[in-house]
Amino acid sequence: MYSQRGITRRLELLLDVLLTECAFICAYVVKMYMPLGPYGGLIASSNYPLLLLLITIIWYVSLDIISHRSSYRSRLSVSILRNVFYLVSINTVLLVLCMYLFKISDISRILILFFFILDILFLHFSRWGMQQIIASRWNKDIYHRYILIIGSRATAKELIRMVANHPETSIQIVGCVDLYSEDVGNTVCCDVQIIGAMDDLRDILLNRIIDEVLIAMPMNEINNSEWYLSLINTFGITIRIIPYWYIRKYMSIQPGAHDFQVERFLSEPALVLSTVQEKEDAMILKSVMDYTLAAFILFVTSPIFLIFAVSIKLCSSGPVFYKQLRCGQYGRKFHVYKFRTMVKDADKMRDELAAYNEADGPVFKMKRDPRIIPYVGAFLRKVSLDELPQFINVLRGEMSIVGPRPPIPEEVEKYELWQRRRLSMKPGITCTWQIQPQRNAISFDQWMSMDLDYIDRWSLWLDITLILKTLPAIVFARGR
């Protein structure tokens, strides 16, 4: 999770190569067409396309070797510029050597100088711009990684100091849990306190946003440790065990119930137990697909937004969009956006209609709901187009295109423990149960089981399949 994985580095590398090619093309255009007096113009030569190919190869190979020393994560602009200068200088020297070895002539030295300067500028500002985007997201709750530490002694203090010494990360230490209640309230270090004893763990997981639990004490010191591991596992929260690794008993009780692997938490080795499929490379591609498709769909459907907005206004007083508080990944609160399909203040009428609820569990569903706006509201719900504004939530990073539907907080409070694991993945606009022919007749437990099955079997191909199957659900108007 915290290590730099191959696909992230590869995307950065490809971006660098693309920008370098753009820098060469811009340098060529400036030298060829701009009025630069005696320094303008170029001799017609077929070697420039060959030179561009050579630049692409050299930059790709050399950046693949050197890029781990100049990633997009350096926070200081001066440091970014220095690293980029070194990279471009080394690659330009290699380019000139290759031109000499392969006897590529008729190349303007001024063009090479222009290219050198432009490449430094392009790569520097791309890294700087990426850092601004990353920095702007550090202050958002959705991009923080909330960590609960079990233990408060030497290992826990080392981890807390490690996080404090790496402010560029999005890690937030929620607090520590220790064995004895009399230690609650004591400060461990760096203003991190003991917020509970082991007996309080269940309540802490229920009432706080926790993305991961770090166990920083010997497992054999925790009475009934396998029960606590099972409890955390029930929530779908990732567990990282810092050595000592006394987990054989738990692994023998539930073989194959979760994935485990050794990773590093910053510089410390940790054994990771997770029921959530953390295929980080594929998850990055999922995010790229989410942002790309969401931006495209919002652009294409912008005229439809105007039509629906006018229709809603004509049929009902009140706002065009309906905003409701929902629970996202690991209980993060955010406002989901929809076209308003019910009359104004429909939420206040829900208690009056509670006796007509046709769904089991904590959700509310009702045929011929009297709160629905006639014609336009019924149509939007029938074809599920009231969900279109949720692509804005996707662009905000709060939702994915495919994933378990985001529940309201009141529903989450009524979840059984095994149902909490559906919050371990970012919520989506469409999901498995939404493409079922009789989706409105699915019981709450079946709905939960489908979501958990999606989490367990997740892959990019599964997401693509569900997106394609959602289209017939819209065409055949299976919504309610």
C-alpha positions as CSV (number, residue, x, y, z in Angstrom):
1,M,0.0,0.0,0.0
2,Y,2.7,2.5,1.0
3,S,5.4,1.2,-1.4
4,Q,5.8,2.6,-4.9
5,R,4.3,0.1,-7.2
6,G,5.3,-0.7,-10.8
7,I,2.2,0.7,-12.6
8,T,2.4,4.1,-10.9
9,R,6.1,4.4,-11.9
10,R,5.3,3.3,-15.4
11,L,2.5,5.9,-15.8
12,E,4.9,8.6,-14.6
13,L,7.5,7.4,-17.1
14,L,5.1,7.4,-20.0
15,L,4.0,10.9,-19.1
16,D,7.7,12.0,-19.1
17,V,8.3,10.5,-22.5
18,L,5.2,12.0,-24.0
19,L,6.1,15.5,-22.6
20,T,9.6,15.1,-23.9
21,E,8.3,14.3,-27.4
22,C,6.1,17.4,-27.1
23,A,9.1,19.5,-26.1
24,F,11.0,18.3,-29.2
25,I,8.1,19.0,-31.5
26,C,7.7,22.5,-30.0
27,A,11.4,23.2,-30.4
28,Y,11.2,22.1,-34.0
29,V,8.2,24.3,-34.7
30,V,9.9,27.3,-33.0
31,K,13.1,26.9,-34.9
32,M,11.4,26.2,-38.2
33,Y,8.6,28.8,-38.2
34,M,9.2,31.5,-35.6
35,P,10.9,34.7,-36.7
36,L,14.3,34.3,-35.0
37,G,16.4,36.3,-37.4
38,P,19.6,34.6,-38.3
39,Y,18.8,31.7,-35.9
40,G,15.5,30.8,-37.6
41,G,14.7,28.2,-40.1
42,L,16.0,24.6,-40.6
43,I,17.7,22.7,-43.4
44,A,15.4,20.1,-44.9
45,S,16.5,16.8,-43.5
46,S,14.9,13.4,-43.0
47,N,16.9,12.9,-39.8
48,Y,14.5,14.7,-37.5
49,P,11.9,11.9,-37.4
50,L,14.8,9.5,-36.7
51,L,16.0,11.9,-34.0
52,L,12.6,11.9,-32.4
53,L,12.5,8.1,-32.3
54,L,16.0,8.1,-30.8
55,I,14.9,10.6,-28.1
56,T,11.9,8.4,-27.3
57,I,14.0,5.3,-26.8
58,I,16.8,7.0,-24.8
59,W,14.3,8.8,-22.5
60,Y,12.2,5.7,-21.9
61,V,15.2,3.5,-21.1
62,S,17.1,6.0,-19.0
63,L,14.1,7.3,-17.1
64,D,13.1,3.7,-16.4
65,I,16.5,3.3,-14.6
66,I,16.7,6.7,-13.0
67,S,13.0,7.6,-12.3
68,H,12.9,6.2,-8.8
69,R,15.3,9.0,-7.8
70,S,13.0,11.7,-9.3
71,S,9.5,10.7,-8.8
72,Y,6.5,13.0,-8.7
73,R,6.5,12.9,-4.9
74,S,9.3,15.4,-4.2
75,R,7.6,18.3,-2.5
76,L,10.1,21.1,-2.9
77,S,10.1,23.0,-6.2
78,V,13.9,23.5,-6.0
79,S,14.4,19.8,-5.5
80,I,12.1,19.0,-8.4
81,L,13.9,21.4,-10.7
82,R,17.3,20.0,-9.7
83,N,16.3,16.4,-10.3
84,V,14.7,17.3,-13.7
85,F,17.9,19.2,-14.7
86,Y,20.0,16.2,-13.9
87,L,17.7,13.9,-15.9
88,V,17.5,16.0,-19.0
89,S,21.2,16.8,-18.9
90,I,22.2,13.1,-18.7
91,N,19.7,12.1,-21.5
92,T,20.9,15.0,-23.7
93,V,24.5,13.9,-23.4
94,L,23.4,10.3,-24.3
95,L,21.5,11.7,-27.3
96,V,24.5,13.6,-28.6
97,L,26.7,10.5,-28.2
98,C,24.2,8.4,-30.1
99,M,24.0,11.0,-32.8
100,Y,27.8,10.8,-33.1
101,L,27.9,7.0,-33.0
102,F,25.2,6.6,-35.6
103,K,26.5,9.5,-37.7
104,I,23.2,11.5,-37.7
105,S,24.1,14.8,-39.3
106,D,22.3,17.9,-40.4
107,I,20.8,18.5,-37.0
108,S,20.6,22.1,-35.7
109,R,22.5,22.6,-32.5
110,I,20.2,25.5,-31.6
111,L,17.2,23.2,-32.0
112,I,18.9,20.8,-29.5
113,L,19.4,23.7,-27.1
114,F,15.7,24.8,-27.5
115,F,14.7,21.2,-26.9
116,F,16.9,20.9,-23.8
117,I,15.3,24.1,-22.2
118,L,11.8,23.2,-23.1
119,D,12.1,19.6,-21.8
120,I,13.3,20.9,-18.5
121,L,10.4,23.3,-18.3
122,F,7.8,20.7,-19.4
123,L,9.0,18.0,-16.9
124,H,9.4,20.4,-14.1
125,F,6.0,22.0,-14.4
126,S,4.3,18.6,-14.9
127,R,5.9,17.4,-11.6
128,W,5.1,20.7,-9.8
129,G,1.5,20.6,-11.1
130,M,1.0,17.0,-9.9
131,Q,2.4,18.0,-6.5
132,Q,-0.1,20.8,-6.3
133,I,-3.0,18.4,-7.1
134,I,-1.7,15.9,-4.5
135,A,-1.2,18.7,-1.9
136,S,-4.7,20.0,-2.4
137,R,-6.1,16.6,-1.7
138,W,-4.1,16.0,1.6
139,N,-6.5,18.3,3.4
140,K,-9.5,16.3,2.3
141,D,-10.8,13.7,4.6
142,I,-11.4,11.2,1.8
143,Y,-7.7,11.1,0.9
144,H,-6.5,10.5,4.5
145,R,-5.5,7.1,5.7
146,Y,-6.7,6.6,9.2
147,I,-4.6,4.2,11.3
148,L,-5.4,2.7,14.7
149,I,-2.4,1.2,16.6
150,I,-2.8,-1.6,19.0
151,G,0.1,-1.2,21.5
152,S,1.7,1.8,23.1
153,R,5.2,0.8,23.9
154,A,8.5,1.0,22.0
155,T,7.3,-0.3,18.7
156,A,4.2,1.9,18.7
157,K,6.3,5.0,19.6
158,E,8.7,4.2,16.7
159,L,5.8,4.0,14.2
160,I,4.2,7.2,15.5
161,R,7.5,9.0,15.2
162,M,8.0,7.6,11.7
163,V,4.6,9.0,10.6
164,A,5.4,12.3,12.2
165,N,8.7,12.4,10.3
166,H,7.0,11.8,7.0
167,P,4.4,14.7,6.8
168,E,4.2,14.2,3.1
169,T,2.1,11.1,3.6
170,S,-1.7,11.1,4.1
171,I,-1.4,8.9,7.2
172,Q,-3.4,10.0,10.3
173,I,-2.9,8.2,13.6
174,V,-6.3,8.0,15.2
175,G,-4.8,6.8,18.5
176,C,-3.5,3.7,20.3
177,V,-5.3,0.8,22.0
178,D,-3.6,-0.8,25.0
179,L,-4.4,-3.8,27.3
180,Y,-5.5,-1.9,30.4
181,S,-8.2,0.7,30.8
182,E,-6.3,2.6,33.4
183,D,-3.8,3.7,30.7
184,V,-6.6,5.4,28.6
185,G,-5.9,9.1,28.1
186,N,-2.2,8.8,28.5
187,T,-0.1,10.3,25.7
188,V,2.2,7.8,23.9
189,C,4.2,10.4,21.9
190,C,3.7,13.2,19.3
191,D,0.3,14.1,20.9
192,V,-1.1,10.6,20.1
193,Q,-3.1,9.2,23.0
194,I,-4.3,5.9,24.2
195,I,-8.0,6.1,23.3
196,G,-9.2,2.8,24.7
197,A,-8.4,-0.7,26.0
198,M,-8.9,-3.9,24.1
199,D,-12.4,-4.3,25.4
200,D,-13.2,-0.9,23.7
201,L,-12.0,-2.1,20.3
202,R,-15.4,-3.0,18.9
203,D,-16.9,0.4,19.8
204,I,-13.9,2.2,18.4
205,L,-14.2,0.4,15.0
206,L,-18.0,1.2,15.0
207,N,-17.7,4.8,15.8
208,R,-14.5,6.0,14.1
209,I,-13.2,6.0,10.6
210,I,-10.5,3.3,10.6
211,D,-8.7,2.3,7.3
212,E,-6.1,0.0,8.9
213,V,-5.1,-1.4,12.2
214,L,-1.4,-1.7,13.1
215,I,-0.6,-4.3,15.8
216,A,2.6,-3.1,17.4
217,M,2.9,-5.5,20.3
218,P,3.5,-9.3,20.7
219,M,0.3,-11.2,19.8
220,N,0.8,-13.6,22.7
221,E,0.4,-10.7,25.1
222,I,-3.2,-10.1,23.9
223,N,-5.7,-12.5,25.5
224,N,-7.9,-14.2,23.0
225,S,-6.0,-12.4,20.2
226,E,-7.6,-14.6,17.4
227,W,-11.0,-13.2,18.4
228,Y,-9.8,-9.6,18.0
229,L,-8.3,-10.5,14.6
230,S,-11.6,-12.0,13.6
231,L,-13.4,-8.9,14.8
232,I,-11.3,-6.5,12.7
233,N,-11.5,-8.9,9.8
234,T,-15.3,-8.8,10.1
235,F,-15.2,-5.0,9.3
236,G,-13.1,-5.6,6.2
237,I,-10.3,-3.5,7.7
238,T,-6.7,-4.3,6.7
239,I,-4.5,-5.5,9.5
240,R,-0.8,-4.9,9.6
241,I,1.2,-6.9,12.2
242,I,4.6,-5.5,13.1
243,P,6.9,-8.3,14.3
244,Y,6.4,-10.2,16.6
245,W,4.4,-12.5,14.3
246,Y,2.5,-14.9,16.6
247,I,-0.5,-15.5,14.3
248,R,-0.3,-19.2,13.5
249,K,-3.3,-20.1,15.6
250,Y,-5.5,-17.6,13.8
251,M,-4.2,-18.7,10.4
252,S,-5.1,-22.3,11.2
253,I,-8.6,-21.4,12.4
254,Q,-9.5,-19.6,9.1
255,P,-7.3,-20.8,6.3
256,G,-7.9,-19.1,3.0
257,A,-10.3,-16.6,4.6
258,H,-8.1,-13.7,3.7
259,D,-5.1,-12.8,1.7
260,F,-1.8,-12.1,3.4
261,Q,1.6,-10.8,2.3
262,V,4.6,-9.0,3.6
263,E,4.8,-5.3,2.8
264,R,6.5,-2.3,4.3
265,F,4.9,0.4,6.4
266,L,7.3,3.2,5.4
267,S,10.6,1.5,6.4
268,E,9.3,-1.2,8.7
269,P,8.3,-4.7,7.5
270,A,4.8,-5.7,8.2
271,L,2.6,-8.8,7.6
272,V,-0.7,-7.7,5.9
273,L,-3.9,-9.6,6.5
274,S,-6.8,-8.4,4.3
275,T,-10.2,-9.6,3.2
276,V,-10.2,-6.7,0.7
277,Q,-8.5,-7.3,-2.6
278,E,-5.8,-4.7,-2.6
279,K,-4.6,-5.1,-6.1
280,E,-3.0,-1.7,-6.1
281,D,-1.9,-1.6,-9.8
282,A,-5.3,-2.6,-11.0
283,M,-6.9,-0.2,-8.5
284,I,-4.9,2.7,-10.1
285,L,-6.3,1.7,-13.5
286,K,-9.8,1.6,-12.0
287,S,-9.4,5.1,-10.7
288,V,-8.1,6.3,-14.1
289,M,-11.1,4.6,-15.8
290,D,-13.4,6.2,-13.3
291,Y,-12.2,9.8,-13.8
292,T,-12.0,9.4,-17.6
293,L,-15.4,7.9,-18.0
294,A,-17.0,10.3,-15.5
295,A,-15.6,13.4,-17.3
296,F,-16.7,12.0,-20.7
297,I,-20.2,11.1,-19.6
298,L,-20.7,14.5,-17.9
299,F,-19.6,16.3,-21.0
300,V,-21.8,14.2,-23.4
301,T,-24.9,14.4,-21.2
302,S,-24.6,18.1,-20.3
303,P,-27.6,18.9,-22.7
304,I,-29.6,16.3,-20.9
305,F,-28.9,18.0,-17.6
306,L,-30.5,21.1,-18.9
307,I,-33.6,19.3,-20.1
308,F,-34.1,17.4,-16.8
309,A,-33.5,20.6,-14.8
310,V,-36.2,22.5,-16.7
311,S,-38.6,19.5,-16.4
312,I,-38.1,19.2,-12.7
313,K,-38.7,22.9,-12.2
314,L,-41.9,22.8,-14.2
315,C,-43.3,19.9,-12.3
316,S,-42.3,20.7,-8.8
317,S,-41.1,23.6,-6.6
318,G,-37.7,23.2,-5.0
319,P,-34.1,22.6,-6.1
320,V,-33.1,20.6,-9.2
321,F,-30.6,18.5,-7.4
322,Y,-31.1,16.4,-4.3
323,K,-28.2,16.2,-1.9
324,Q,-28.1,13.5,0.8
325,L,-25.5,12.5,3.4
326,R,-24.2,9.0,2.6
327,C,-21.4,6.7,4.0
328,G,-18.5,6.1,1.8
329,Q,-15.4,3.9,2.2
330,Y,-14.9,2.9,5.8
331,G,-17.7,5.2,6.9
332,R,-16.5,8.5,5.4
333,K,-19.4,10.9,5.2
334,F,-20.1,12.7,1.9
335,H,-23.0,14.2,0.1
336,V,-24.3,12.3,-2.9
337,Y,-25.9,14.2,-5.7
338,K,-29.0,13.1,-7.7
339,F,-31.7,14.7,-9.8
340,R,-34.6,15.5,-7.4
341,T,-37.3,13.0,-8.1
342,M,-39.4,13.5,-5.0
343,V,-41.4,16.4,-3.7
344,K,-39.8,19.0,-1.5
345,D,-39.1,17.8,2.1
346,A,-39.8,14.1,1.1
347,D,-37.3,12.9,3.8
348,K,-39.6,14.4,6.5
349,M,-42.5,12.2,5.2
350,R,-40.6,9.0,5.5
351,D,-41.6,8.2,9.1
352,E,-45.3,8.6,8.1
353,L,-44.9,6.0,5.4
354,A,-42.8,3.6,7.5
355,A,-45.7,1.1,7.7
356,Y,-45.7,0.8,3.9
357,N,-42.0,-0.2,3.7
358,E,-41.7,-3.3,1.4
359,A,-38.0,-3.9,2.0
360,D,-36.5,-5.9,4.8
361,G,-33.5,-4.7,6.8
362,P,-32.7,-1.1,7.4
363,V,-33.5,0.2,3.9
364,F,-36.8,1.8,2.7
365,K,-38.6,0.8,-0.6
366,M,-42.2,1.3,-1.6
367,K,-44.2,0.8,-4.7
368,R,-46.1,3.9,-5.9
369,D,-44.4,6.1,-3.5
370,P,-46.6,9.2,-3.2
371,R,-43.6,11.4,-2.7
372,I,-42.4,10.9,-6.3
373,I,-42.8,13.8,-8.6
374,P,-45.4,12.8,-11.3
375,Y,-44.1,12.0,-14.8
376,V,-40.6,13.4,-14.7
377,G,-39.7,11.9,-11.3
378,A,-41.2,8.5,-12.1
379,F,-39.4,8.5,-15.5
380,L,-36.0,9.4,-14.1
381,R,-36.2,6.7,-11.4
382,K,-37.5,4.1,-13.9
383,V,-34.5,4.5,-16.2
384,S,-32.1,5.3,-13.3
385,L,-31.0,8.6,-14.9
386,D,-31.6,10.4,-11.6
387,E,-28.2,9.0,-10.8
388,L,-26.4,11.0,-13.5
389,P,-25.1,13.8,-11.1
390,Q,-23.3,11.1,-9.1
391,F,-20.6,11.2,-11.8
392,I,-19.7,14.5,-10.1
393,N,-19.1,12.5,-6.9
394,V,-16.8,10.2,-9.0
395,L,-14.8,13.2,-10.2
396,R,-14.6,14.4,-6.5
397,G,-13.0,11.0,-5.5
398,E,-15.9,10.1,-3.3
399,M,-17.4,7.3,-5.4
400,S,-16.4,4.9,-8.2
401,I,-18.5,4.0,-11.2
402,V,-18.8,0.4,-10.0
403,G,-19.1,-0.5,-6.3
404,P,-21.5,-1.2,-3.5
405,R,-24.2,1.6,-3.4
406,P,-23.5,4.2,-0.7
407,P,-25.9,3.8,2.3
408,I,-27.2,6.5,4.5
409,P,-25.7,6.7,8.0
410,E,-29.0,5.6,9.7
411,E,-28.8,2.3,7.7
412,V,-25.2,1.7,8.6
413,E,-25.9,2.1,12.3
414,K,-28.3,-0.9,12.0
415,Y,-25.8,-3.1,10.1
416,E,-24.7,-6.4,11.6
417,L,-21.0,-6.8,12.0
418,W,-20.6,-9.0,8.9
419,Q,-22.4,-6.4,6.8
420,R,-19.9,-3.7,7.7
421,R,-17.4,-5.1,5.3
422,R,-19.3,-3.7,2.4
423,L,-17.9,-0.3,3.4
424,S,-14.4,-1.6,2.8
425,M,-14.5,-0.6,-0.9
426,K,-15.3,2.8,-2.4
427,P,-19.1,3.0,-3.2
428,G,-20.3,3.0,-6.8
429,I,-23.0,4.2,-9.1
430,T,-23.8,0.7,-10.3
431,C,-23.2,-2.7,-8.8
432,T,-24.2,-6.4,-9.0
433,W,-27.7,-6.2,-7.6
434,Q,-28.6,-3.2,-9.7
435,I,-28.3,-5.2,-12.9
436,Q,-30.6,-8.0,-11.7
437,P,-33.9,-8.4,-13.6
438,Q,-35.9,-8.4,-10.4
439,R,-33.6,-6.1,-8.4
440,N,-36.4,-4.4,-6.5
441,A,-37.5,-7.8,-5.1
442,I,-34.0,-8.7,-3.7
443,S,-33.9,-9.1,0.0
444,F,-31.5,-7.0,2.1
445,D,-29.3,-10.0,3.0
446,Q,-29.1,-11.0,-0.7
447,W,-28.1,-7.5,-1.5
448,M,-25.4,-7.5,1.2
449,S,-24.1,-10.9,0.0
450,M,-23.9,-9.7,-3.6
451,D,-21.9,-6.7,-2.6
452,L,-19.5,-8.8,-0.5
453,D,-19.1,-11.3,-3.4
454,Y,-18.2,-8.3,-5.7
455,I,-15.6,-7.2,-3.2
456,D,-14.1,-10.7,-2.9
457,R,-14.1,-11.3,-6.7
458,W,-13.2,-7.7,-7.8
459,S,-11.2,-7.2,-11.0
460,L,-11.1,-4.6,-13.8
461,W,-12.9,-7.1,-16.1
462,L,-15.7,-7.5,-13.6
463,D,-16.1,-3.7,-13.5
464,I,-16.3,-3.5,-17.3
465,T,-18.8,-6.4,-17.4
466,L,-21.0,-4.7,-14.8
467,I,-20.9,-1.4,-16.7
468,L,-21.9,-3.1,-20.0
469,K,-24.7,-5.0,-18.2
470,T,-26.0,-1.7,-16.7
471,L,-27.0,-0.4,-20.1
472,P,-29.8,-2.9,-20.6
473,A,-31.0,-2.2,-17.1
474,I,-31.4,1.5,-18.1
475,V,-33.0,0.6,-21.5
476,F,-35.5,-1.8,-20.1
477,A,-36.3,0.6,-17.2
478,R,-35.8,-1.8,-14.3
479,G,-35.7,1.0,-11.7
480,R,-38.4,2.1,-9.3
